[in-house]
Amino acid sequence: MNDKQYLFSIEHRRTTTIKIKRSIFTCTLEFVGSIEKAKTFISTISKENKAATHNCWAYIVGESGNTFHCSDAGEPSGTAGKPMLNVLQSYRMTNIAAVVTRHFGGVKLGVKGLIDAYSESVKNTIGLKKLEKLVQTTCIAVEVSYEFNDILLNQIKKYLNRMVDTKYSDKIVHHLEIECKNYDSVKKLLSEYQSQGKLKFRNGN
């Protein structure tokens, strides 16, 4: 499956620190499910580092990653927040917030130097571990005969995200988790078999 169809995030908080011309940049990334949670995280990190020179931030939320905001937090306009946001977007991330805390070391970096520093800080933190693919799923319950079970499983395996549960009695009942984008294809396939009397199915959520 082409990963360009998906968005990504992280499961647990990540932090890295780099030193550039005596300035120390610490990036903290956090999974956030809403604007409110993003703001709370940014506020918390900023308060924990209130002695720092700057606490610049960016966040992206929403199923399509279409809600986002950023701040230079006192750095020259466009040198911190936007570069951080650009990096998050380049990795196709959503439900993510980033704060880069800078302790000024006495040497000015200039506009390009700042853009590179804030970008590198976020990239390094993203690169600590593989990103988590965000997949929207739904569940379908299918009741099928023992005779037809192997044929069914072979037909739907390409759509299957995971098998949630299976119960055996006079019939087999599968609870199948599939990606939402595949739901129409699976429903069409199952409807054809249901009309032939080979199985019964329903939304399993």
Buried (B, 14 or more C-beta within 10 A) or exposed (E): EEEEEBBBBBEEEBBBBBEBEEBBBBBBBBBBEEBEBBBBBBEEBBEEBEEBBBBBBBBBBBEEBEBBBBBBBEBEEEBBBBBBBBBBBEBBBBBBBBBBBBBEBEEEBEEEBBBBBBBBBBBBBBEEEEBBEBBEBBBBBBBBEEEBBEEBBEBBEEBBBEEBEEEEEEBBBBBBBBBEEBBEEBBEBBEEBBEEEBBBBEEBE
